[in-house]
Amino acid sequence: MTYPNPPATAIAVTPARHALQYTGSNSAALAAAIDDFTVVSEDASGLVFTSGGQQLTVPAHGWLAYRHGVVAPEDVFANDDDFRDEYMDVDQGGGHVHSLILTTGPAKPAPATEGEE
């Protein structure tokens, strides 16, 4: 394997996690998106499901983060605030801009065309 940086140089990494919000009525969509996810029950108090061999509960408007198709107990969040305390949207993370600065200067010779070399 070739590394873009020598192995002794640390590179920033992040686990491949995804997150979905439970709206109170989208349990079928969650089950379709998360490989190891089985709905046990759903009512006004929330959603009870199994994932990774454990039974878990999330209230309406709570969040589920999952990795490798499994929701871990520590990745079930009751509300947006709790979820945002732990995770942020990767699209919002960098916020950096690349500026391209164009300059002019003295003329350069035209490139040689075929047969003029």
C-alpha positions as CSV (number, residue, x, y, z in Angstrom):
1,M,0.0,0.0,0.0
2,T,1.3,3.4,-0.9
3,Y,0.7,6.2,1.6
4,P,0.4,9.9,0.4
5,N,2.3,10.8,3.6
6,P,4.9,8.7,5.3
7,P,3.3,6.3,7.9
8,A,4.8,8.2,10.7
9,T,2.9,11.3,9.7
10,A,-0.6,11.3,11.2
11,I,-3.5,11.9,8.9
12,A,-7.1,12.9,9.9
13,V,-9.6,10.2,9.6
14,T,-13.2,9.6,10.6
15,P,-15.3,6.5,10.9
16,A,-17.8,6.0,8.0
17,R,-20.9,6.8,10.0
18,H,-24.3,8.0,8.7
19,A,-27.2,9.4,10.7
20,L,-31.0,9.5,10.2
21,Q,-33.7,11.4,12.1
22,Y,-36.7,9.5,13.2
23,T,-39.7,11.7,12.4
24,G,-42.3,9.7,14.3
25,S,-43.6,7.9,11.2
26,N,-40.6,6.9,9.0
27,S,-39.7,3.6,10.6
28,A,-40.0,1.8,7.2
29,A,-37.5,4.2,5.6
30,L,-35.1,3.6,8.5
31,A,-35.4,-0.1,8.2
32,A,-34.7,0.1,4.5
33,A,-31.6,2.3,5.0
34,I,-30.0,0.5,7.9
35,D,-29.1,-3.2,7.2
36,D,-29.4,-4.6,10.7
37,F,-32.6,-2.8,11.8
38,T,-35.9,-4.5,12.7
39,V,-38.9,-2.6,13.9
40,V,-40.4,-4.1,17.1
41,S,-43.1,-1.5,17.7
42,E,-44.0,2.1,16.9
43,D,-46.4,4.4,18.8
44,A,-46.8,8.0,20.0
45,S,-44.0,7.5,22.5
46,G,-41.4,6.5,19.9
47,L,-39.9,3.6,18.0
48,V,-38.7,0.4,19.5
49,F,-36.3,-1.6,17.2
50,T,-33.5,-4.1,17.3
51,S,-30.0,-3.6,15.9
52,G,-26.8,-5.4,16.6
53,G,-28.6,-7.9,18.8
54,Q,-30.0,-5.2,21.2
55,Q,-33.4,-3.7,21.6
56,L,-33.3,0.1,21.5
57,T,-35.8,3.0,21.6
58,V,-35.8,6.4,20.0
59,P,-38.4,9.0,20.5
60,A,-40.0,11.0,17.6
61,H,-37.5,13.6,16.3
62,G,-34.6,11.6,17.8
63,W,-31.5,10.6,15.8
64,L,-29.9,7.3,15.0
65,A,-26.2,7.1,13.9
66,Y,-25.1,3.9,12.3
67,R,-21.9,2.3,11.1
68,H,-21.5,-0.9,9.1
69,G,-25.3,-1.2,9.0
70,V,-25.7,-1.3,12.8
71,V,-27.0,1.2,15.4
72,A,-25.1,1.0,18.7
73,P,-26.8,2.0,21.9
74,E,-24.5,5.1,22.3
75,D,-25.6,6.3,18.9
76,V,-29.3,6.7,19.7
77,F,-30.1,10.4,20.6
78,A,-33.4,11.7,22.0
79,N,-33.3,15.0,20.3
80,D,-31.4,17.3,17.9
81,D,-29.4,19.0,20.7
82,D,-28.0,15.7,22.1
83,F,-27.2,14.6,18.5
84,R,-25.4,17.9,17.7
85,D,-23.4,17.6,20.9
86,E,-21.8,14.4,19.5
87,Y,-21.9,14.8,15.8
88,M,-21.9,17.5,13.1
89,D,-22.8,17.3,9.5
90,V,-19.6,16.8,7.5
91,D,-20.9,19.2,4.9
92,Q,-20.8,21.9,7.6
93,G,-17.4,20.9,9.0
94,G,-14.8,22.5,6.8
95,G,-16.3,25.8,5.6
96,H,-13.0,26.6,3.9
97,V,-12.7,28.4,0.6
98,H,-10.0,28.2,-2.1
99,S,-9.2,31.5,-3.7
100,L,-7.8,31.5,-7.2
101,I,-5.7,34.6,-7.8
102,L,-5.0,35.6,-11.4
103,T,-2.1,37.7,-12.3
104,T,-0.7,39.1,-15.5
105,G,2.9,39.6,-16.4
106,P,5.2,39.9,-19.4
107,A,4.3,37.9,-22.5
108,K,5.7,34.4,-22.9
109,P,6.7,32.9,-26.1
110,A,4.0,30.9,-27.9
111,P,4.4,27.1,-27.7
112,A,6.1,25.5,-30.6
113,T,3.8,24.0,-33.2
114,E,4.5,20.7,-34.9
115,G,7.3,21.0,-37.4
116,E,8.7,24.2,-35.9
117,E,11.1,22.7,-33.4
